[in-house]
Amino acid sequence: MAQARFSKFAVRLFQERLEASVSASAARTAVAFVISLLLASAVSAGPVRVDGGLVEGTSEDGLTVYRGVPFAAPPTGDLRWRPPQPAARWDGVRKADAFGRACLQINQAIANLPAPSEDCLYLNVWTPATRADERRPVMVWIHGGGFTAGTPPERLYHGEAIARKGVVVVSLAYRLGVFGFLAHPALSAESDMHVSGNYGVLDMIAGLQWVKKNIAAFGGDPARVTIFGESAGGIAVSQLCASPLAKGLFQAAISQSGGSFGPVREGGGPGENMQPLAIAEKAGAAWSSKAGAATLANLRTISGDKLLDSARGQRGIAWPITDGRVIPDDQFKLYAAGHYNDVPVLAGYNSDEGASFGNVTSRDMYVMTVRQRYERFADRLLAAYPWGEGATRKTARDLTRDTTFGWHTWTWARLQEKTGKSRAYLYYFDQHPEYPADSPRFGFGSPHAAEMAYVFGHFLNRQPTPEDLMLSDTMITYWTNFAKTHDPNGAGLPAWPEYHDAAPKMMYLAGSPKAVPLVSAEGLKVLDEYFAWRRQ
């Protein structure tokens, strides 16, 4: 801010001296030119101009942070369930010193944040740049939460530790649950694209379009954008890689516990969440009728809280769908045909994801559920992922891990190697405490989202060990190296091999990272046959 005051003083001094020697009109023209140069060249020297007007952030420990910058109009009233529209312009300088509201969601009580709202399409920027012409690589974060919860202002997602590695970090919001993903025949009929649903994905695309137009003002390079996300955010990253509407908006992708390569069908389980437009429209029409809305106009006048309450447990109206436009087809088929945004990919998952998703407690229940879901493949999967006792019970949880995340990650890499030109790098995160034998968590690995503290450098609920801090710094360096060069490798880091199907390797992230063979390779091969059968 001292630099900002100096700049204003310099302009006044320049103006006084200029007016003494030239006409007033010429002086005003020259002063305006100098001010435009200052705005264009000094990120930390005051306001920057973006679509909509001027925004002014705050200086924080060597970074400039801009919070709550609107990238689209509030999707309220008649804009509910429509593609995102441009944000309104504003006069003067907008203070970008407070996060925008979280999107309306099932998680209404978010710690230390205001109550969620439908007016939520804002983004945040952390930049280490001091000049707009620095052209630093950009990383755009897409949060997780099952497409029904989460928000960029959550402390875990603050980008300062990543930005200090020399990149510009952006986090953006998107509509959630029924507000972000409702499909309905009447909504499809009023759409220029003749589809509905996927409004949350369109919000992400609008945010990336904003980044492409405006990030240079923050010292970022619009031609070096990496999208990264976890869980639902990691799934969204993979869907953006398959969406023609996102073409050219990013040049690399990082997916943490994501991927969306399962067959498109009605009523699939975890790992097979995608439904076709017609089925989603049917579910949306049934829900809206139950909600008491005879028309879209009626539906758009019902309070958000009431809609949220009536949508609880309605899985079919709160997830992205294969609509033929935003997400054109089964993503496996798109990649097999080479129809996707071919960018370098870094993707992986955690060692004990299954501990977070329906951990079964008895052998009989495990065997029954495997037989019910996997049918003719059950015996082979039970052999590959056997029930155990004590620490060895993790093998049963690993089937859930690989069905939901592992197979998708592996499939992404091998399809990209087969049909694309860009490299893929895989990881397996396994940093966790070694629980004693008398602990109920004896034998547990790293659950879903455990890597997040390491990627963002925020250990919010525990005191990190020196090993934790070292691994976190290593992972942040890998992630930012990938954003800078599309290769995670760098001086002083353990070598991370590119994925090749002939000899598949992944980076084992725990303690001292190292490259290891593909984990659970035999089980993944059986799952590959299962998904191919389901796709028929």
C-alpha positions in Angstrom: 0.0 0.0 0.0 3.0 2.3 0.5 3.8 1.8 -3.1 0.2 2.8 -4.0 0.6 6.1 -2.0 3.9 6.8 -3.7 2.3 6.2 -7.1 -0.5 8.7 -6.3 2.1 11.3 -5.1 4.1 10.8 -8.3 1.1 11.4 -10.4 0.2 14.6 -8.6 3.8 15.9 -8.9 3.9 15.0 -12.6 0.5 16.7 -13.1 1.7 20.0 -11.4 4.9 20.1 -13.4 3.2 19.3 -16.7 0.4 21.9 -16.2 3.1 24.5 -15.7 4.4 23.9 -19.2 1.5 22.7 -21.4 -2.2 23.3 -21.8 -4.7 21.9 -19.3 -6.3 19.5 -21.8 -2.9 18.2 -22.9 -2.0 17.7 -19.3 -5.1 15.8 -18.5 -4.5 13.5 -21.5 -0.9 12.9 -20.4 -1.9 12.2 -16.8 -4.6 9.7 -17.9 -1.9 8.0 -19.9 0.4 7.7 -16.9 -2.4 6.4 -14.7 -3.2 3.7 -17.2 0.5 2.7 -17.3 0.5 2.5 -13.5 -2.6 0.3 -13.5 -1.2 -1.9 -16.1 2.3 -2.3 -14.6 1.9 -2.5 -10.8 -0.3 -5.2 -9.3 0.5 -4.2 -5.7 0.2 -0.4 -6.4 -3.5 -0.2 -6.2 -6.6 -1.1 -8.2 -6.6 -3.3 -11.2 -9.1 -3.3 -14.0 -11.2 -6.3 -14.8 -14.5 -7.0 -16.6 -16.9 -4.9 -14.6 -14.6 -2.2 -13.2 -11.7 -1.6 -10.8 -10.9 -4.0 -7.9 -8.5 -3.3 -5.1 -7.1 -6.2 -3.0 -5.0 -6.3 0.1 -1.2 -6.8 0.6 -0.5 -9.9 2.8 3.0 -11.2 3.5 4.4 -10.6 0.1 1.3 -11.5 -1.8 -1.7 -9.4 -3.1 -5.0 -11.1 -2.4 -8.3 -10.2 -4.1 -11.4 -11.8 -2.5 -15.0 -11.8 -3.6 -14.6 -10.7 -7.2 -17.8 -11.3 -9.2 -17.3 -13.3 -12.4 -21.0 -13.7 -13.2 -24.3 -12.2 -12.3 -26.2 -13.6 -9.3 -28.1 -16.6 -10.5 -31.3 -15.6 -8.7 -34.9 -14.9 -9.8 -35.3 -15.4 -13.5 -31.6 -16.4 -13.8 -32.1 -19.4 -11.5 -31.3 -22.5 -13.7 -29.9 -20.5 -16.6 -26.4 -20.4 -17.9 -24.3 -17.8 -16.0 -24.6 -14.2 -17.3 -22.0 -11.4 -17.2 -21.6 -9.6 -13.9 -23.0 -6.0 -13.8 -20.5 -3.2 -14.0 -19.8 -1.0 -11.0 -18.5 2.5 -10.6 -15.4 3.5 -8.7 -13.1 1.0 -7.0 -14.6 -2.2 -5.6 -12.9 -3.4 -2.4 -12.0 -7.0 -2.9 -11.1 -7.7 0.7 -13.9 -10.1 1.8 -14.9 -13.5 0.4 -18.2 -13.9 -1.4 -21.0 -16.0 0.2 -21.0 -19.7 -0.2 -23.5 -21.2 -2.7 -26.7 -22.5 -1.1 -26.0 -26.0 -0.1 -26.8 -28.9 2.3 -23.9 -27.8 4.5 -25.6 -24.6 5.7 -23.4 -24.1 8.8 -19.9 -23.5 7.4 -17.4 -22.7 10.2 -16.8 -18.9 10.6 -18.5 -18.0 7.3 -21.8 -16.2 6.5 -24.9 -18.3 5.7 -24.9 -19.6 2.1 -26.8 -17.8 -0.6 -27.8 -18.2 -4.2 -25.8 -15.0 -4.9 -22.5 -16.8 -4.8 -20.6 -16.6 -8.1 -17.4 -15.0 -7.0 -13.7 -15.9 -7.2 -10.5 -15.1 -5.3 -7.0 -14.4 -6.5 -3.7 -14.8 -4.6 -0.8 -13.3 -6.7 2.9 -13.0 -6.0 3.3 -10.7 -8.9 4.3 -7.1 -8.5 3.8 -6.2 -12.2 1.1 -7.1 -14.6 3.6 -8.1 -17.2 5.2 -10.9 -15.2 3.0 -13.6 -16.9 3.2 -16.1 -14.1 1.5 -19.5 -14.5 -2.0 -19.7 -13.1 -3.7 -22.5 -11.0 -7.5 -22.5 -10.8 -8.9 -24.4 -7.9 -12.3 -26.2 -8.1 -13.5 -27.4 -4.7 -15.0 -30.7 -3.8 -18.1 -31.6 -1.7 -20.1 -34.1 -3.8 -21.5 -31.3 -6.0 -23.7 -30.5 -3.0 -21.4 -28.8 -0.5 -18.2 -26.8 -0.2 -17.0 -23.2 -0.9 -13.8 -21.5 -1.8 -13.7 -19.4 1.4 -13.1 -22.5 3.5 -9.7 -22.0 5.3 -8.4 -25.3 3.8 -8.6 -23.9 0.3 -6.7 -20.6 0.9 -4.0 -20.3 -1.7 -1.1 -18.5 -0.1 1.3 -21.5 0.3 0.9 -22.4 -3.3 1.2 -18.8 -4.6 4.5 -18.4 -2.7 5.9 -20.9 -5.1 5.6 -18.4 -7.9 2.1 -19.0 -9.4 -1.1 -17.1 -9.4 -3.9 -19.0 -7.6 -7.5 -18.6 -8.3 -10.4 -20.3 -6.5 -13.9 -20.1 -7.9 -17.4 -21.0 -6.8 -20.1 -22.9 -8.7 -23.8 -23.6 -8.1 -24.4 -26.8 -6.0 -27.1 -29.4 -5.7 -30.5 -28.8 -7.2 -29.4 -25.2 -8.1 -26.4 -26.3 -10.1 -27.6 -29.6 -11.7 -31.4 -29.7 -12.1 -32.5 -31.1 -15.4 -36.1 -30.6 -16.5 -38.0 -30.9 -19.8 -39.2 -27.3 -19.6 -35.7 -26.0 -18.8 -34.3 -27.9 -21.8 -37.1 -26.4 -24.0 -36.2 -22.8 -23.1 -32.5 -23.4 -23.6 -30.6 -22.3 -26.7 -28.6 -25.5 -26.4 -31.9 -27.6 -25.8 -30.4 -29.1 -22.7 -30.6 -28.5 -19.0 -28.6 -29.4 -15.9 -24.9 -28.9 -15.7 -25.3 -25.2 -14.6 -22.5 -25.8 -12.0 -20.2 -26.9 -14.8 -21.2 -23.9 -16.9 -20.3 -21.7 -13.9 -16.8 -23.3 -13.9 -16.4 -22.6 -17.6 -17.6 -19.0 -17.1 -15.0 -18.6 -14.3 -12.3 -19.9 -16.7 -13.4 -17.5 -19.4 -13.1 -14.7 -16.8 -9.6 -15.9 -16.0 -8.6 -15.9 -19.7 -9.8 -12.4 -20.1 -8.6 -10.8 -16.9 -5.8 -12.8 -15.2 -3.1 -10.8 -17.0 -4.0 -7.8 -14.9 -2.9 -9.8 -11.8 0.4 -10.8 -13.3 -0.9 -14.2 -14.6 -0.4 -15.8 -18.0 -3.8 -16.6 -19.6 -1.9 -19.1 -21.9 -0.6 -21.1 -18.9 -3.6 -22.1 -16.9 -3.8 -25.3 -14.9 -7.1 -26.4 -13.4 -7.0 -28.5 -10.2 -9.6 -30.0 -8.0 -10.4 -32.7 -5.5 -13.2 -35.2 -5.2 -16.2 -33.6 -7.0 -13.7 -30.9 -8.1 -11.4 -33.6 -9.4 -14.3 -35.2 -11.3 -15.2 -31.8 -12.7 -11.6 -31.3 -13.8 -11.9 -34.5 -15.9 -15.3 -33.4 -17.2 -13.8 -30.1 -18.3 -11.1 -32.0 -20.1 -13.9 -33.7 -22.1 -16.1 -30.6 -22.7 -15.8 -28.8 -26.0 -17.1 -25.7 -24.3 -13.9 -25.6 -22.2 -11.5 -25.9 -25.1 -8.6 -23.5 -24.9 -9.4 -22.3 -21.4 -6.7 -24.3 -19.7 -3.4 -26.0 -20.7 -3.0 -28.6 -17.9 -5.1 -30.4 -15.4 -4.6 -31.9 -11.9 -7.2 -34.3 -10.5 -7.1 -35.4 -6.9 -9.5 -38.4 -6.2 -11.5 -37.6 -9.4 -12.2 -38.9 -12.9 -15.5 -39.6 -14.6 -15.0 -42.5 -16.9 -17.8 -44.8 -15.8 -20.6 -45.9 -18.1 -23.6 -43.6 -18.5 -26.7 -45.4 -17.2 -29.6 -45.1 -14.9 -29.1 -46.0 -11.3 -25.4 -46.8 -11.3 -23.4 -46.9 -8.0 -20.3 -44.9 -7.0 -18.0 -44.8 -10.0 -21.0 -44.9 -12.3 -22.7 -41.7 -11.4 -23.4 -40.2 -14.8 -26.9 -40.3 -16.2 -28.3 -39.4 -19.6 -30.3 -36.2 -20.1 -33.6 -38.0 -20.6 -33.4 -39.9 -17.3 -32.3 -36.7 -15.4 -35.2 -34.7 -16.9 -37.6 -37.4 -15.8 -36.2 -37.2 -12.2 -36.3 -33.4 -12.3 -40.0 -33.3 -13.5 -41.0 -35.7 -10.7 -39.2 -33.6 -8.1 -40.7 -30.3 -9.2 -44.2 -31.8 -9.2 -43.6 -33.0 -5.7 -42.4 -29.6 -4.7 -45.7 -28.1 -5.8 -44.6 -26.1 -8.8 -46.8 -26.3 -11.9 -44.6 -24.1 -14.1 -41.0 -23.0 -14.3 -42.1 -19.5 -13.2 -43.6 -21.1 -10.1 -40.4 -23.0 -9.4 -38.3 -19.9 -9.7 -40.4 -18.1 -7.1 -40.0 -20.8 -4.4 -37.5 -19.8 -1.7 -34.1 -21.3 -2.0 -34.2 -22.8 1.4 -37.5 -24.6 0.7 -36.1 -26.0 -2.6 -33.0 -27.1 -0.8 -35.1 -28.9 1.9 -37.3 -30.7 -0.7 -34.2 -31.8 -2.7 -32.5 -33.6 0.2 -31.7 -37.2 -0.8 -32.6 -36.7 -4.4 -29.4 -37.9 -6.0 -30.7 -37.7 -9.6 -31.0 -33.9 -9.5 -27.7 -33.0 -7.9 -24.9 -34.3 -10.1 -23.5 -33.5 -13.6 -25.2 -35.4 -16.4 -24.3 -36.4 -19.9 -26.4 -33.8 -21.8 -24.9 -34.0 -25.3 -23.6 -30.5 -25.2 -21.7 -29.5 -22.1 -20.7 -33.1 -21.5 -21.3 -34.7 -24.9 -21.1 -38.4 -24.2 -19.7 -41.2 -22.1 -16.2 -39.8 -21.2 -14.6 -43.2 -21.8 -15.9 -43.2 -25.4 -14.9 -39.6 -25.9 -11.3 -40.4 -24.9 -11.2 -43.7 -26.8 -12.1 -41.7 -29.9 -9.7 -38.9 -29.2 -12.4 -36.3 -28.7 -11.2 -34.3 -25.7 -9.1 -31.4 -24.6 -5.6 -33.0 -24.9 -3.6 -31.4 -22.1 -1.0 -32.8 -19.6 -2.6 -34.5 -16.6 -1.4 -35.2 -13.1 -3.9 -37.4 -11.2 -4.1 -39.7 -8.3 -5.9 -40.9 -5.2 -5.4 -41.9 -1.6 -4.6 -45.3 -0.1 -7.7 -45.8 2.0 -10.4 -43.9 0.2 -12.8 -46.8 1.0 -12.6 -45.8 4.7 -14.7 -42.7 3.9 -17.3 -44.5 1.7 -19.4 -47.2 3.2 -16.9 -49.1 5.3 -18.4 -52.6 5.7 -18.0 -54.2 9.1 -18.7 -57.9 8.5 -17.4 -60.5 6.0 -20.9 -61.7 5.1 -22.1 -58.1 4.4 -19.1 -57.5 2.2 -19.5 -60.7 0.2 -23.2 -60.0 -0.3 -22.8 -56.4 -1.5 -20.0 -57.4 -3.9 -22.2 -60.1 -5.4 -25.2 -57.8 -5.7 -23.3 -55.1 -7.5 -20.6 -56.9 -9.6 -22.6 -60.0 -10.5 -20.5 -62.2 -12.8 -17.3 -60.5 -11.7 -17.9 -60.9 -8.0 -15.7 -64.0 -7.4 -12.7 -62.5 -9.2 -13.1 -59.3 -7.3 -13.4 -61.1 -4.0 -10.1 -62.8 -4.8 -8.4 -59.6 -5.8 -9.8 -57.7 -2.8 -10.3 -60.3 -0.1 -11.9 -59.8 3.3 -9.3 -59.8 6.1 -9.1 -59.3 9.8 -7.5 -56.5 11.7 -5.0 -54.5 9.5 -5.7 -56.8 6.5 -9.3 -55.7 6.3 -8.2 -52.7 4.3 -8.1 -55.0 1.2 -11.9 -55.0 1.2 -12.1 -51.3 1.4 -9.7 -51.1 -1.5 -12.4 -52.3 -3.8 -14.5 -49.2 -3.0 -11.4 -47.1 -3.5 -10.6 -48.5 -6.9 -14.2 -48.6 -8.2 -14.7 -45.0 -7.2 -11.3 -43.4 -7.9 -8.5 -45.8 -8.8 -9.9 -47.3 -12.0 -10.9 -43.8 -13.3 -7.4 -42.4 -12.6 -5.7 -45.4 -14.3 -8.1 -45.4 -17.2 -7.6 -41.6 -17.8 -3.8 -42.1 -18.0 -3.9 -45.1 -20.3 -6.5 -43.7 -22.7 -4.6 -40.4 -22.9 -1.4 -42.3 -23.7 -3.2 -44.3 -26.4 -5.2 -41.5 -28.1 -3.5 -38.2 -27.1 -0.2 -36.4 -27.3 0.1 -35.0 -23.8 1.8 -36.7 -20.8 0.1 -38.1 -17.7 1.6 -38.6 -14.2 -0.1 -40.7 -11.5 0.2 -40.6 -7.7 -0.8 -42.7 -4.7 -1.0 -40.8 -1.5 -0.3 -42.8 1.7 0.9 -40.4 4.4 -0.9 -41.3 7.7 -0.2 -42.2 11.3 0.7 -45.7 12.2 -2.2 -46.6 14.6 -1.5 -49.0 17.5 -3.0 -52.5 17.4 -5.6 -51.6 20.0 -6.9 -48.6 18.1 -10.1 -48.9 16.1 -8.1 -47.4 13.2 -5.4 -50.0 13.3 -4.4 -50.8 9.7 -6.1 -47.7 8.2 -4.3 -45.7 5.5 -5.0 -42.3 4.1 -8.8 -41.5 3.8 -10.5 -39.4 1.3 -9.2 -35.7 1.2 -6.3 -36.6 3.5 -3.9 -35.1 0.9 -5.6 -31.7 1.0 -3.6 -30.4 4.0 -0.4 -31.2 2.1 -1.4 -29.6 -1.2 -2.5 -26.3 0.4 -0.1 -26.4 3.4 -2.9 -26.0 6.0 -2.9 -28.5 8.8 -6.1 -27.2 10.5 -6.9 -29.9 13.0 -3.6 -31.2 14.1 0.0 -30.3 14.7 2.0 -31.5 11.6 5.2 -33.4 12.1 8.5 -32.3 10.5 7.9 -35.2 8.0 4.4 -33.8 7.2 5.8 -30.4 6.6 8.6 -31.8 4.3 6.1 -33.8 2.3 3.8 -30.9 2.0 6.5 -28.7 0.6 7.5 -31.4 -1.8 3.9 -31.9 -3.0 3.4 -28.2 -3.4 6.6 -28.0 -5.4 5.5 -31.0 -7.6 2.1 -29.3 -8.2 3.5 -25.9 -9.0 6.3 -27.4 -11.2 3.6 -29.1 -13.2 1.7 -25.7 -13.6 5.0 -24.1 -14.7 6.4 -26.7 -17.1 3.7 -29.4 -17.4 6.2 -31.7 -15.7 6.3 -32.2 -11.9 10.0 -32.9 -11.8 12.6 -30.5 -10.7 16.0 -30.1 -9.0 16.3 -31.9 -5.7 13.0 -33.8 -6.0 12.6 -37.6 -6.3 12.1 -38.5 -10.0 8.4 -38.8 -11.0 8.0 -41.0 -14.1 5.6 -40.3 -16.9 2.8 -42.9 -17.1 3.3 -45.7 -19.7 0.9 -48.6 -20.0 3.7 -51.0 -20.9 5.3 -50.6 -17.5 2.8 -48.6 -15.4 4.3 -46.6 -12.5 2.9 -44.1 -10.1 4.5 -41.7 -7.5 4.1 -43.0 -3.9 3.6 -39.9 -1.8 4.5 -40.7 1.8 7.6 -40.2 3.9 10.3 -40.1 1.2 8.4 -40.1 -2.2 9.3 -42.7 -4.7 8.1 -44.3 -7.9 6.3 -47.7 -7.5 4.5 -50.1 -9.8 0.7 -49.5 -10.3 -1.1 -50.4 -7.0 -3.6 -53.2 -7.2 -3.0 -53.8 -10.9 -4.7 -57.2 -11.0 -7.9 -55.8 -9.3 -8.0 -52.8 -11.7 -7.9 -55.2 -14.7 -10.9 -57.1 -13.4 -12.7 -53.8 -12.8 -11.9 -52.8 -16.3 -13.7 -55.8 -17.6 -16.6 -55.1 -15.3 -17.0 -51.5 -16.5 -16.8 -52.7 -20.1 -19.6 -55.1 -19.5 -21.7 -52.4 -17.9 -21.1 -50.2 -20.9 -22.5 -52.7 -23.4 
